[in-house]
């Protein structure tokens, strides 16, 4: 917890919260996932691994889990925490490169992308790049799941995705909204 708070103080725009997400929020984040059919699940911004714990526990042994974390300290922590876990890959990098990272691990798309990225505090251009990377990475069949502390970014997501669900989670500090979405193809755009 102290390491998380220290990282927040050092990188508030990329961390986005003063404390890790709750286990209740983690359970709500993975609830939409059909673990029996998932071959590849990506997680953006896993931080200290609160969502990762749920993903790693519930996935099939054959399901590949790819974590993309930009914070070097969190990457080190995740590598120690999940050392020896089969089909679990930790990438120090940006979600903007999701397609290349998928390809490197032998996948053309992800069945699910679970995101802990703080879109409300990311620069607009970075958010746009990440959203386009997500659209390409999930294709027409995949699902994108993220959470936000307010509904301010819902209209932004509606421009790019088709909403399947919005779940309000009170058991988190602060309370959060879980957005469950599919890619929405724009006219003339290839995913």
N, C-alpha and C positions, 0 to 999 in steps of 0.2 A: 504493500500500500504506500509506504514512504517513497519507494523508488518511483512509483507511478506519479505521485504528487510532485516529486522533484523533476521528472520529465515534463510534466505539465508546465511547471514554472519556466523551464528552459525552452519549451516549444509549444506555447499555448494554441497557436493556430493549427498545428498538425495533431495535437493530442485531443483537444476539444472538451475535456472533462477533468475535474480535479480528483476523481476517484474511479476505479474500475466499475464496470457494469455489474448489476446484481445477478445472482443465479436465477432469479425469477425472470429477468429480462432475457437471459441466455436461453432459458427453456422456451420462451415465446419466440425467440429468433429462429430456433431450429424446428419449431412445431410444424411449419409448412413443408418441411423436407420429407420426401418419400425415400427413406434410407434404403429400402429394398431395391430401388431402381437406379440409384445414384452411382455412376462410375467415377465422376470427378466433381469434387466440391472445392471451390476456392474461397478463401477468407481474406478480405482486405482490411488491414489495420487491426490485427489480432491483439495488439498491446501485450497484456500479461497473460492472455490465453483463456479468459472467462468463457467466451463462445467456443473456442477451440476445445476446451474440456468436454463440452456437450457433443460437439461434432465427432471428436475422437472416440468418445464412449459409445455413441450410437451407430456409427458407420459400420458397414460390413468390412471385413478384413481386406477385401479386394478393392475397396473404394479408395481412390487417391485423394488425398487432402493436401492442397497447396496453399500455404500461408504467405501473403505478401505484406511485409512490414518495412516501413521506411526508417523507423527509429532504430539506430544501431544497438542501443542498450536493450531494447525490447527483443531484438533479434537474438542477442546473446542469451537472454533469459529463456526465450522459447526453445532455442537449440538445446539448452541444458534440460529443460522441463520435459521435452518430447524426444530426447535422445533414445535411439533404438526403436522408435515406433516405425513399423513397416508402412510404406506408401504414404508417409507424411513428409512433405518437403517445405522447408522454410527458406524464403527468398528475401534477401535484403534488397528492396527496390520499390518502384512505384506501381500502383495499380494501373497507371496509364499504359503500361507494357504488358498487360494481362494476356493479350493474344500471343506475343512472342514467348512468354513464360509457359503458356499452355502447350504451344508447339514443341518447346524444348522438352517437355515431359510427355510428349506423345499424344496429345489431345487436340482435336480441332475445336472443341467447345467445352464449356463447363455446364453440368446439369443444374448447378446452383452456385450463386455467388452470395456470400454472407458478408455484409460490410459494417464495420465499426467506424468508418471514416466520418469526420466531422464536417459534412458538406456545408453547414451553415457558416463555418469559419474559414473554409478553403477559399483561395482566390477564384473568382468566377471562371477564368480561363482554365485553371486546373480542374475544377469541377466539370467543365464541359468536356475536356479531354478524357477524364475518367469515365464519364457517362457514355461517351462514344465507344470507349474500350469495353465497357460492360455490355453494351448492345451487341457488339461483334462477338464477344466471348460467350454470351448465352444463346446467340442465334434466335431462332423462332421458338424453340422448345424450352429453353432454360428459364430459370426463375431467379430474380434478383431480390434479396431481402436486406433491408437496411433499417436503421432506427435513427430517429431525430428527437430532440427534446421539445420541439415546437412543430406546428404545422406550416411554418413559414416557407419551407422548401417544397411543400407538396405540389404547388403549381409548377415549379421547376421540373420535378420528376414527371408530372403529368404531360409535359411537352415531349418527353422521350419514351415514356413507358405506359403500359396499360395496367391500371391498378387492379389487383385481385382482392386485396384486403388491406385494412388499416386497423391495427390492434393497439388500444391504449393500455399501457402497463403502468399501474400506480406503484407497484412494488419495486421501484428503482429510485435512486436519488440523483438528479431529479426524476420525476415521472417521465416516461418516454412513449413515443409512438413507433410501432413496428410497421413498416411499409413492405408489402409483398407485391411484386410487379413482374410483368413479362415485357419483352421488347415490343415497341410499337414502331412498325416500319413506316417511314415517311415515303411519300410518292417519289419514285425514281432513285431511292436510296437502297443500296445493297448491304445486307448484314453479313 
